[in-house]
Amino acid sequence: KLVISFFSPSGYEVLKNFSGADYIFYLPTDSPNNASAFFDLINPSLVIFIKYEFWYYYLAEAYKRKIPALLVSGIFRKSQPFFKWYGAFHKEMLAFFSHLFVQNQASVALLNAAGFTNVTLSGDTRFDRVLEIAEHHKGFLLVKDFCADKITITIS
């Protein structure tokens, strides 16, 4: 089963009717009780967080239950609390991840300097996929044949 959850309406509205998931709903507020009840209900075998999603109690619950937790398309900056003297709470969240897939080499370097070696440079999945499609674009043969070498006007 594939469960997709969102905390904000912007993500939910885009994918609320996605047929590739078995369940799509809002993520309950991050709290110890909610995280425990949520994991009891869905019993996940893998948890994936995207980019800037750092929910302490959900991550801690996954870690406690030995459920792998991945961060995908993460991006880190030196100015974030993870890398500050006062950032122990935030840094602890990073320790709950089984693996961190990040967008750029600067993020790899920051995480490595903070003691994290479970890091892979994977790029930005959104941009990489668009670039891949553009690089392998073959055009629309039907349109190309129709237009041939003639001047063509399209109206939309």
N, C-alpha and C positions, 0 to 999 in steps of 0.2 A: 504494500500500500504506500502511496505517496501522499503526504500531508504537507500543505503549504500554509504557513501562517504569516500574518502581517500585523504590524503594530499601528501603521498609519494608513489612512484611507487612500492615499495616492497609489501605493502598491496594490492594495486590495482591489480597487476599482478596475485596474488594468487586467488583473488575472482572475477575478471572481468567477468567471465562466469558463476557465481553462479546462478543457476536457482531459488533459493529461494527468490531472491529479484526482485522487479519490476524495480528498477533503480539502476545502479551502475556507479559512476563517481567520478572525482576528486573534492574535496572541493575547492571552490574559496578562494583566499587569505583572511585572516582574516582582515576585515576592516568594519567600520560602514555601508557603503553603500552596500558592498557585503553581509554582514549578513542580513541586512534588505531585500534586493532583494531576497536572497536565501529563507528566511522564507516566503516571499510573494509568491514565486513560488511553494514551496512544502507544505506549510501550515501544519507543523508537529503537532501531538498531544502529542508526546513524543520525547525527544532527548537523545541519549545515547552516552557517550564518554567512550573510553576504555583506561585504564591504565595511560598513561602520556599525554593524549590529553587535553590541556588547551588552548582553543581559546577564548580570552577575549571577542571579539565583538559578536561571536556566542553565548557564554554563557549569555552575557548581554542582547542580543536580546531575547533569550528564557525567561529569567527572566522578562524582560519588558512585554512580551506578556503572561506571566503566563503559559508558557509551561513547564511541569516538565522536568528537566534535571538530568540525573543520571550519576554517574561515576561508572564504573564496573571494577573490578580487579585493583583498584588503589593501589599504594604503595608509602609511604611517608618516608622520612628520615629527621632527624634533620638538615642536611646541606642544605636542599632546602630553597629557598627564602620565602616560605610560613611562615616559622617559625623564620625568622630573623627580626631585628628591621627595616630594610629597605624593608620588604616584603609586605607592605600594598596593593600594586597593585595585587600581586599574591594571597594574602589572600582574597581579594575581589572576585576573581574568584571562590574560594571555596564557598563563600556565595551565589553564583548564583545557585549552585547545590541543587536540592530538596533532594537528598540523595547520600551518598558516600558509595559504597560497596568496602571494602579494603581487601588486601591479608593477612595481619598479625596483631597481637595484638599491635606491636610497632606503626603501622600506626594509629590504633584506639586511642592509648594513646596520640600520638602527636596531633591528631585532637581534641580530647577531651580537652587537655591542652590549645589548641588555641581557645576553646569556641564552638567547633562544636559537637553537640550531634546527628545529623542526620547521624550517621555512623553505619554500620553493618559489622562485620567480616564475609566475605564470602569465603575467600581463593582465590587461583589462579585458575580460571576456566580452563585454559589449562591443568595444572598438575592434578587437581582434577579429571577431566574427564578421563584422561589416567589411573590414579590409579584405578578408579572405574571399568574401563573395564578390567584391569589386574586382579583385585581381583575377578571378576565374570567370568573370562575366563573359558569356558567349553571345550576348545579344538575343534579340527575338527574331528568329529566322523568318517567320511568317511576315513580320513587318518589313524586314530587310528585303525580302523577295518582292513584296508589294511595292515598295518605294523604288527599288532597283537604283538606277542612276537618274531618276526623274526628280524634278522639284516637287516637294510634297508639303502641303499645308495641313496642319492639324488644328482643330478647334475643340476646346474643352469647355 
